[in-house]
Amino acid sequence: MPSLRDIRRKIKSVKSTEQITRAMKMVAAARMRRAQAAMFAARPFAIKMEGLIRDLVAVHRARQAEAQAPASVRDFFGAPPDGAVGLILVTADKGLCGAFNATLLRAALDWLSANRDRKVCLALVGRKGRDFTRRLRGFDGEVVTELAGIFPRVGFHHAEVLGQAVMDAYFKKGLSRWDVIYNEFKSVAQQRLVRLTLLPVAEFSAPAPFGSGRTAPLGGGGPLPAEFGYEPDYGQLLQALLQRFIKAELYRMLLESQAAELSARMNAMDSASKNAAELREVLGVQANRQRQALITKEIAELVGGAEALAA
C-alpha cells in the first residue's frame, strides 16, 4: 500500500498535469476561433470558384467532343491509367489531439496497401505524416514535397507551394491521379475523415458539407451553361483558372484540417482535465483514509502505553 507521502506526491503531479491540460485547452479554443473565422472567410470564394469551373468544364466537354479543347487543358482531365499514383496526406504537426492523427495514418496505410503494386508519390503536410513515412518499413515511394511546421498559421502561400509541387509531379511524372486524405471540420465536437481525388479534375468531387450541390464530380453530367465569348480565349482562361482552382481547394483543405485539429485538441485536453480532476479526488480520498489510519494507529499506541503504565 502506498505511503501518505507517495499519495501526496501523486496528487501534486496530477494537479500540475491538470493545470497544463486546462491551459492547453484554453489556447486551443482561442486558436480554433481564429481558424474557424479564416475557414469560413475562404468558403465563399471557393464556392464561387467551383461554380465558375463547373460552367467552364461543361463547355470543355462540349468543345472536347468537337476537338476544340486545347491540349494544355485536356491534361487536367485525362491521365495514363497505368501511371504512378499520388497521395496528399494532411496531418498535424503535434500530438495531444485525440485520435486525429491516428485516424489519418490508418487511412493512409489502407491507401498504400491498396496501391502497393504501383509506384507511389507522396506530398506530406504536417510533421506526424512526415515522421510516419520515415518510420514506415518497406516504403520505396517518392516524397514529392514536405510541409512541416505550418500549423496553426496556414496561409495561401503554403497552398501555392503544395499545389505547384503536386501539379508539376502530375504533368512531368505522368501520374494517373492525386488523392487527398485529410480531416474536415464538421463541428466543434466532431471531425470527418475525407478522401477524394484532386487530379484529374474530372474525378474531383468536394465533400457535401462544404456547400450545397457539391457531391457531383466536376466532369459529371448536367445542363450546359449559356455560351459566352471569352477574353482571353477559352483555353487560356480555363488553364489559368484550373491552376488557381487546385490551389484554392488545397488552401480550403488546409484550413479545414487546421480547424479540425484545434477542435480535436480542445476536446482532448478537456477530457484530460476532467480525468485529472477525478483522479485527484480519488487520490485525496486515499490520502485522507491513510492519514486517518495513521492517527488511529497512534491513538491506539498511546492508549496501549497508558494502560501498560497504569498496570
Buried (B, 14 or more C-beta within 10 A) or exposed (E): EEEBEBBBEBBEEBBEBBEBBBEBBEBBBEBBEBBBEBBEEBBEEBBEBBEBBBBBBBBBBEBBEEEEBBEEBEBBBEBEEEBBBBBBBBBBBBEBBBEBBEBBBEBBEEBBEEBEEEBBBBBBBBBBBBEBBEEBEEBEBEBBBBBBEBBBEBEBEBBBBBBBBBBEBBBEBEBBBBBBBBBBBBEBEEBBBBBBBBBBBBBBBBBEBBBEEBEEBBBBEEEEBEEEEEEEEBBBBBBEBBBBBBBBBBBBBBBBBBBBBBBBBBBBBBEBBEBBBEBBEEBBEBBEEBEEEEEEEEEEEEEEEEEEEEE
